[in-house]
Amino acid sequence: MDYLKVFILSATPIFEIRGGLPLGIGLGLTRWEAFTISVLGNIAVIIPLRFILWKLEQFLLESKLTSGLYGKMVRKARSKKASFEKYGKYALFLFVAVPLPTTGAYTACVAAHIFKISLRDSFFIISAGVVCSGAIILTAKILALTGVGHFW
């Protein structure tokens, strides 16, 4: 049941891997179980979200239920336009890899949609960014819990 909690939290917007990984460790999963389940949960949303964006973009922008969150994601993605123009799809990796608020897989899917990065490329790039982000979060969590001496 703890695996499911971590997977679902990691698959939700805003929390994503930044919330799922610490939850997993807090629930008593091993570091690697928490990492793996969080990564899988966060990656699980990429392909369905890209299809939803492709099919329902106008609805997401106009609906009172979704327009606020989706509009925020679009603005965040568009604010990185210069990076995407300069570095192309590799900016998408950096966008996801740095675990800051609103820079996860959901916003990256919106950016990939806006900048017309293919589903195949965006899936692999966003997934790699999620793994990197998870590694950064796990390292920070280990250092916070045990100190530098226990990390090595």
Beta strands, then each sheet from edge to edge (+ up, - down):
end
